[in-house]
Amino acid sequence: MTETRRYDTTRRREAAARTRRSILDAALQLFTEQGYTATTMAAIASAAGVAQDTIYASVGAKPQLFRLLIETAISGTSEAVPNAEERPYVQALMAEPTAAGKLEIYAAAVLPIRARMAPILQVLRQAAPTHPELAALWNEIGERRARNMLRFAEELDRTGGLGPGVTREEAADVLWATNDDEFYWLLVHRRGWTPERFGTWLAHTWKRLLLPAESGA
């Protein structure tokens, strides 16, 4: 009996995960094609093949669904991972002994994150001026990333030191600005760079701007 219950629970959990993924995929497609305002929960439910009430029970109302799309784009999974220290690439760069190596790891990690986030953040940027809950989300994401970049700059400084005259705050601002989705969008989507070229350029630029010359920048 216990094994049967465990099996049933596993099947229900797997079914719930598939439903959640279908909802997220449908929402992402519709939001990026139609924009936030024009996309209705009924349309998302129809595209996902679920009842509208299922969306509310699974992920919440429209603002909560949109937030979840942002968080899962950051994590690369179907779950939000807001704590940066829990992400594998953060653990890898913390274990890396050199500042140059840390920047290379982060530049490589930025590529899939930006590829996932750039389209949905374009929607967020357009909708934020007329939707206060999205404006708050926009500011929250930017401030969270700024705090994470300051912690990263502090780690770089502790590891090998920053370049002459480069403060932790300046390093954090440079990292924050150059790994922004708009920067990625402009070079990759507007200017036709490949993501690989962007990642290589980003690592080289960070090392040249932020680290001492003898660090291999």
C-alpha positions in Angstrom: 0.0 0.0 0.0 2.8 2.4 0.9 4.6 1.7 -2.5 1.3 2.4 -4.3 0.8 5.7 -2.5 4.4 6.7 -3.3 3.9 5.8 -6.9 0.7 7.8 -7.1 2.3 10.8 -5.5 5.2 10.6 -7.9 2.9 10.5 -10.9 0.8 13.4 -9.6 4.0 15.4 -9.0 5.3 14.6 -12.5 1.9 15.5 -14.1 1.8 18.8 -12.2 5.3 19.6 -13.4 4.3 18.9 -17.0 1.2 21.1 -16.6 3.3 23.9 -15.1 5.8 23.7 -18.0 3.0 23.8 -20.6 1.6 26.9 -18.9 5.0 28.6 -18.8 5.8 27.8 -22.5 2.4 29.0 -23.7 2.6 32.2 -21.6 6.1 33.0 -22.9 5.1 32.5 -26.5 2.0 34.7 -26.2 3.6 37.4 -24.1 6.5 37.8 -26.5 4.3 37.7 -29.6 1.4 39.9 -28.3 2.8 41.9 -25.4 1.7 41.8 -21.8 -1.6 43.8 -22.1 -3.0 42.0 -25.1 -2.3 38.5 -23.6 -5.2 37.2 -21.6 -5.2 34.4 -19.1 -7.9 32.7 -21.2 -5.6 32.7 -24.2 -2.8 31.3 -22.2 -5.1 28.5 -20.8 -6.2 27.7 -24.4 -2.7 27.5 -25.7 -1.5 25.4 -22.8 -4.5 23.1 -23.1 -5.7 23.6 -19.5 -8.5 25.2 -17.7 -8.0 28.9 -16.7 -8.5 27.9 -13.0 -5.6 25.5 -13.4 -3.3 28.4 -14.1 -4.5 30.3 -11.0 -4.0 27.2 -8.9 -0.6 26.3 -10.3 1.2 29.7 -10.7 -1.2 32.4 -9.7 -2.7 35.5 -11.4 -1.2 37.2 -14.5 1.5 39.3 -12.6 2.6 36.2 -10.7 2.8 34.2 -13.9 4.9 36.9 -15.5 7.2 37.1 -12.5 7.7 33.3 -12.7 8.7 33.5 -16.3 11.4 36.0 -15.3 12.6 33.8 -12.4 12.7 30.6 -14.5 14.5 32.4 -17.3 17.2 33.3 -14.7 17.4 29.8 -13.3 17.0 27.9 -16.5 14.6 25.5 -14.8 10.9 25.4 -14.2 11.4 26.7 -10.7 12.5 30.0 -9.4 16.0 30.1 -7.8 16.2 33.7 -6.5 19.2 32.9 -4.2 22.3 33.4 -6.5 24.5 31.2 -4.3 22.3 28.2 -5.2 23.0 28.4 -8.9 25.7 26.0 -10.3 27.7 28.7 -12.2 27.9 30.8 -9.0 29.3 27.9 -7.1 31.8 27.2 -9.9 33.1 30.8 -10.0 33.3 30.9 -6.2 35.6 27.8 -6.4 37.7 29.3 -9.2 41.0 30.5 -7.7 41.7 33.4 -10.1 39.8 36.6 -10.8 40.3 36.2 -14.5 38.9 32.7 -14.3 35.9 33.9 -12.4 35.1 36.5 -15.1 35.4 33.9 -17.8 33.0 31.6 -16.0 30.5 34.4 -15.5 30.8 35.6 -19.1 30.0 32.0 -20.3 27.1 31.8 -17.8 25.6 35.1 -19.0 25.0 33.8 -22.5 22.2 31.3 -21.9 20.7 33.5 -19.2 20.5 36.5 -21.5 19.3 34.4 -24.4 16.4 33.3 -22.2 15.7 36.6 -20.6 16.1 39.1 -23.4 12.7 38.5 -25.1 10.7 38.5 -21.9 12.5 41.5 -20.5 11.7 43.4 -23.7 8.0 42.7 -22.9 8.5 43.8 -19.3 10.3 47.0 -20.4 7.4 48.0 -22.7 4.7 47.1 -20.2 6.2 48.6 -17.0 5.2 52.2 -17.6 1.5 51.4 -17.6 1.4 48.5 -15.1 2.6 49.4 -11.6 3.2 45.8 -10.5 5.5 45.3 -13.5 7.3 48.6 -12.8 8.0 47.3 -9.3 9.2 44.0 -10.8 11.5 45.8 -13.2 13.1 47.8 -10.4 13.4 44.8 -8.1 15.2 42.8 -10.8 17.6 45.6 -11.5 18.4 46.2 -7.8 18.8 42.5 -7.1 21.3 42.2 -9.9 23.1 45.3 -8.7 23.5 43.7 -5.2 24.8 40.5 -6.8 27.3 42.4 -8.9 28.6 44.2 -5.9 29.1 40.9 -4.1 30.9 39.6 -7.3 33.1 42.7 -7.4 34.0 42.1 -3.8 34.9 38.5 -4.6 37.1 39.6 -7.5 38.9 42.1 -5.2 39.5 39.5 -2.6 40.8 37.0 -5.1 43.3 38.9 -7.1 42.6 42.6 -6.6 41.0 45.1 -9.0 42.9 47.2 -11.4 44.5 50.5 -10.4 41.9 53.1 -9.4 39.0 50.6 -9.9 36.8 50.5 -6.8 34.5 47.7 -5.9 31.5 50.0 -6.6 32.8 50.9 -10.1 33.5 47.3 -10.9 30.0 46.3 -9.9 28.5 49.1 -12.0 30.5 48.0 -15.1 29.4 44.4 -14.6 25.8 45.4 -14.0 25.6 47.6 -17.2 27.4 45.3 -19.6 25.6 42.1 -18.7 22.2 43.8 -19.0 19.7 42.2 -21.4 19.5 45.4 -23.4 23.2 45.3 -24.0 22.9 41.7 -25.2 19.9 42.5 -27.3 21.6 45.4 -29.1 24.7 43.5 -30.0 23.2 40.0 -30.7 19.8 40.9 -32.1 20.3 44.3 -33.5 24.0 44.1 -34.7 24.1 40.4 -35.6 26.8 39.2 -33.2 26.7 35.6 -32.4 26.2 34.8 -28.7 29.7 33.2 -28.7 31.3 36.4 -30.0 29.4 38.3 -27.3 30.6 36.0 -24.5 34.2 36.2 -25.7 34.1 39.9 -26.0 32.5 40.3 -22.6 35.1 38.2 -20.8 38.0 40.1 -22.5 36.4 43.5 -21.9 35.8 42.7 -18.2 39.4 41.5 -17.7 40.8 44.5 -19.5 38.7 47.1 -17.7 38.6 45.6 -14.2 41.8 43.7 -13.5 45.4 44.6 -13.2 47.3 44.2 -16.5 49.5 41.3 -15.2 46.4 39.2 -14.4 46.1 37.9 -17.9 43.5 40.4 -19.0 
